Amino acid sequence: MSIGMNIIKVGRVSAVDAAQLRIRATFPDRDHLVSGWLQLIMPPISLDEHAAIRMPNVGQTVLCVFLGNGLETGYWLGVIE
């Protein structure tokens, strides 16, 4: 994948690591290739002790962004409902 190409992708969650706020995703348009671990991009807000981050379930659709060097280095932005 070259820079500027396929940097923002829609994928399906294939694994969840809730403790680290990260997921792996597969991409049907890329022969179901699996990403590396993707960290959550969080808004710059203060979360109190009662706040919870809802992690996606395996199979849910997510929006991902990559740094242009393949599917290894990237982030997930949120769930597409």
Buried (B, 14 or more C-beta within 10 A) or exposed (E): BEEEEBBEBEBBBBEBEEEEBBBBBBBEEBEEBEBEBBBBBEEEEEEEEEEEEEBBEEEBEBBBBBEBEBBEBBBBBEBEE
